[in-house]
Amino acid sequence: MTLFKSAVWGRALLCAALFLLVASFGTGVAVAAPSGVQDGIAGQEVMAEDYDAPVLIVMPAEPDAYDEPADPAEPERPRISVYDASDRVDRAKSSTANRPASRSGSGDDFPASPPGNRECITLYDSEARIDANGQVFLTERITVNARGNKIKRGIERSFPLQWNRSDNKRFNLDIELLGILRDGRSEPYRMSRSKDMLSLRIGSGDVLLEPGLHTYEIRYRIGNQFSRFEQWDEYYYNVVGNEWSLAIEQARFRLILPTAGVDAARLGGELQKVPHGVRAPGSPVPPSPFYSIDFYTGYSGERGKNAVIMPDGSVRTTAPLMQGQSFTVAYTWPRIILSGASEPEEYSPLAKAFVPSFSSLPLFAVPLFIGFVYWRSLRKRRHDGRMPNIIPLFSPPKGLTPGDLRYGLTGHYDFTAFGADILRLVSFGCLKISPVDPKKPGLGTLLQRIKPSGRHKGKDGAAKMDRTYAALLERILPASGSDSLILTKKRDPQVREMFEHTRLLAGNRNGDLFVKYKKPLFLWIFMFFCLPLLAVVLYKSGDAIVFGFVFMFFAIFLGVLLFMTFNTVCAGLRSKSIFGTVLSLALFVPFWIAFLTLTRMGLLGIFKILSLPDGFYSAALLCMLPPVFYLALVPKRSPKGMEMLAQAKGLIMYMKTAEKRRYEELYPPEMSVEHFETLLPYALALGVGETWADTFAEYLRRTGQEADDFKEFSSWNSLRAFSAGVGASAASASSSSGSSSSGSSGSGSGGGGGSGGGSGGGGGGGW
């Protein structure tokens, strides 16, 4: 406590003595430290050109973040930094007058305070020279005070390879590193590139820097860096970037244009016609050949003015730049200076995504390989789709139910197939169908399980049918359950369950009739991921794996959407309902809009984020073409499926063209009714029920015979009503029938820019 009081009283006495010393001169002025400086580096000087009298700056010297840690055993003492600013300025000007002019041509440099033990960048000197072709030759001279804390072996520098103009246009920089020096000698470095950043680690891991000042010189050649507007060209450049981990005491920048070959009189005339909005109101006239020179300092987006334009057109800061602060310049000049330079190329994500470069051509070996594999598979299966000879069949194929033949003909088991299988069990004498009330036909149909008798009874007393029909009967009316069921036009969960079981049986029996696409699909997925793996191996693009999964999601989404839309159209065409088809397709419109929106925002948006080789999208889309053509050209049916299709068409051929003499020759009169009743369920399943039912009814009327098993359903109207009733009962509950302040948008001149804007930027630090 005593030490604390003595320190406070000591500070007070010292301040009073200094105040009296200044007052004794009679013309002295005491100036408090500006708040911006108090918040920054303690003990920093303030410019004194604006004061007529000597200026004394008294500031508390706060501990600096880069100072060496204090000895904990030593008691803390207040520190005071006292600078006579006018004296420092005079000495600085005197020393400047006695030394050669600086590289930038300005001898009036801002006098940086001695860094001492503070690790920082004492001077960030940058010069850009643009040639007549628009190429920028940039030289950065970075002087650092290495103290072995953050700067041990060297420095790191990152340089963005892309920049976004304020009008949302994006440009890619064509950058080439020309060389790196330290203190005038070549320095080792390690360079790496990502999609949007060039990173340099300068120095050797085996060599530690000696404490003190070191100057690094980095030279680049940069293409596509300047901007072209309707009436002027512009160089909008972030000199130091926002990502340096070291404070920068002073920064300066100079731009040199190729004016040697430009007519001086014409250039002078152009400079007299300054385009509207290029130069901010009240801004000084810059030196030739520039329309305007603007600068911005501070954190990203700020428009600080802690800099000054020198007579030669260079710009230097007048206050230190702290971590995260940047220094941005914007130069504009008449277009005649770079009239021979090509137009800067705006970055196009679509072009980069779909147009390959020469180096990315090896990627297209993957779709070629996929195409070759599917072509070989297609050649092997080209004979599978041959249709056998179709001959009329006068009786149903052995072992095939009406539902089986319909499954082989249409590829699915539906309510019509279910009703036809029930009718086939009726023709075996196992089931009996009759109206619930003959006087009221609308009440429904009674379905009863009965014991076979007469011609339906075999030697063992059981029905003359194979195991397929026995299993089907057990699914419809199990022997252990109820022996009757009423079919109405209302949805019945029991009938629905019967239908699902029967459909499952039909699918199991006929699963080998059609080609399965699981194997080709999984083969395609495996081969497709060879594309991102190849990108990783050849181009070190780990992002290609991420893109592969995203692309796979969109491909599956598109496949499902196309499949559902195609099935909806086919179902509408089969039902011959134009209104129902259009209504069903309208339900898919939101899904297609969502897919196209996600594709535009997702696939194209992710290309801006991920680092992918040129033309990677084209290679990915080409990988999709072989399976698409394969699925379109490969036979849909297996050889067994083609054989069943030929049998179904042979039976249809007979029933559609059945003539009296034909079946009278084949079957005696006592067997004709049985023949008609046997084929009636198949006629319903194969879509020729009306023709066969009318022929059957005409035969009964002409011969005077009566139907044995189908007394109530010998006409097409009654048969159609029965089929509709079965479909209604089996239907599930969810089914249904059916101008800114700048002169031009994107410009950083005229006050329309900000700190951190423009090309360049990045940052760095020590290592």
Stockholm file with secondary structure:
# STOCKHOLM 1.0

chainA/1-767         MTLFKSAVWGRALLCAALFLLVASFGTGVAVAAPSGVQDGIAGQEVMAEDYDAPVLIVMPAEPDAYDEPADPAEPERPRISVYDASDRVDRAKSSTANRPASRSGSGDDFPASPPGNRECITLYDSEARIDANGQVFLTERITVNARGNKIKRGIERSFPLQWNRSDNKRFNLDIELLGILRDGRSEPYRMSRSKDMLSLRIGSGDVLLEPGLHTYEIRYRIGNQFSRFEQWDEYYYNVVGNEWSLAIEQARFRLILPTAGVDAARLGGELQKVPHGVRAPGSPVPPSPFYSIDFYTGYSGERGKNAVIMPDGSVRTTAPLMQGQSFTVAYTWPRIILSGASEPEEYSPLAKAFVPSFSSLPLFAVPLFIGFVYWRSLRKRRHDGRMPNIIPLFSPPKGLTPGDLRYGLTGHYDFTAFGADILRLVSFGCLKISPVDPKKPGLGTLLQRIKPSGRHKGKDGAAKMDRTYAALLERILPASGSDSLILTKKRDPQVREMFEHTRLLAGNRNGDLFVKYKKPLFLWIFMFFCLPLLAVVLYKSGDAIVFGFVFMFFAIFLGVLLFMTFNTVCAGLRSKSIFGTVLSLALFVPFWIAFLTLTRMGLLGIFKILSLPDGFYSAALLCMLPPVFYLALVPKRSPKGMEMLAQAKGLIMYMKTAEKRRYEELYPPEMSVEHFETLLPYALALGVGETWADTFAEYLRRTGQEADDFKEFSSWNSLRAFSAGVGASAASASSSSGSSSSGSSGSGSGGGGGSGGGSGGGGGGGW
#=GR chainA/1-767 SS CHHHHHHHHHHHHHHHHHHHHHHHHSSCEEEECCHHHHTSSTTCCCCCTTCSSCEEEEEECCCCTTSCCCCTTSCCCCCEEEEEHHHHHHHHHHHHHTSCCCTTSCCCCCCCCCCTTCCEEEEEEEEEEECTTSCEEEEEEEEEEECSSSCSSEEEEEEESEEECTTSCEEECEEEEEEEEETTEECCEEEEECSSEEEEEEECTTCCCCSEEEEEEEEEEEESCSEECSSCEEEEEESSCSEESSCBSCEEEEEECCCTTSCHHHHHHHHHSCCTTTSCTTCCCCCTTCSEEEEEEESTTCCBCCEEECTTSCEEESSCBCTTCEEEEEEEECTTTTTTSCCCCBCCHHHHHHSCCGGGGGGGHHHHHHHHHHHHHHHHTTTTTCCCCCCCCSSCCTTCCHHHHHHHHHSSCCHHHHHHHHHHHHHTTSEEEEESSTTCGGGCEEEEECCCCGGGBCTTSSBSCCHHHHHHHHHHSCTTSCSEEEECSSCCHHHHHHHHHHHHHHHHHTTTSBCCCHHHHHHHHHHHTHHHHHHHHHHCCTHHHHHHHHHHHHHHHHHHHHHHHHHHHHHHHHHTCHHHHHHHHHTTHHHHHHHHHHIIIIIHHHHHHSCCCTTHHHHHHHHHHHHHHHHHHSCSBCHHHHHHHHHHHHHHHHHHSCCHHHHHHHSCHHHHHHHHHHHHHHHHHTTCHHHHHHHHHHHHHHHCCCCSSCSSCCSHHHHHHHHHHHHHHHSCTTCCCCCCSSSSTTCCTTTTCCTTCSEECCEEEEC
#=GC SS_cons         CHHHHHHHHHHHHHHHHHHHHHHHHSSCEEEECCHHHHTSSTTCCCCCTTCSSCEEEEEECCCCTTSCCCCTTSCCCCCEEEEEHHHHHHHHHHHHHTSCCCTTSCCCCCCCCCCTTCCEEEEEEEEEEECTTSCEEEEEEEEEEECSSSCSSEEEEEEESEEECTTSCEEECEEEEEEEEETTEECCEEEEECSSEEEEEEECTTCCCCSEEEEEEEEEEEESCSEECSSCEEEEEESSCSEESSCBSCEEEEEECCCTTSCHHHHHHHHHSCCTTTSCTTCCCCCTTCSEEEEEEESTTCCBCCEEECTTSCEEESSCBCTTCEEEEEEEECTTTTTTSCCCCBCCHHHHHHSCCGGGGGGGHHHHHHHHHHHHHHHHTTTTTCCCCCCCCSSCCTTCCHHHHHHHHHSSCCHHHHHHHHHHHHHTTSEEEEESSTTCGGGCEEEEECCCCGGGBCTTSSBSCCHHHHHHHHHHSCTTSCSEEEECSSCCHHHHHHHHHHHHHHHHHTTTSBCCCHHHHHHHHHHHTHHHHHHHHHHCCTHHHHHHHHHHHHHHHHHHHHHHHHHHHHHHHHHTCHHHHHHHHHTTHHHHHHHHHHIIIIIHHHHHHSCCCTTHHHHHHHHHHHHHHHHHHSCSBCHHHHHHHHHHHHHHHHHHSCCHHHHHHHSCHHHHHHHHHHHHHHHHHTTCHHHHHHHHHHHHHHHCCCCSSCSSCCSHHHHHHHHHHHHHHHSCTTCCCCCCSSSSTTCCTTTTCCTTCSEECCEEEEC
//
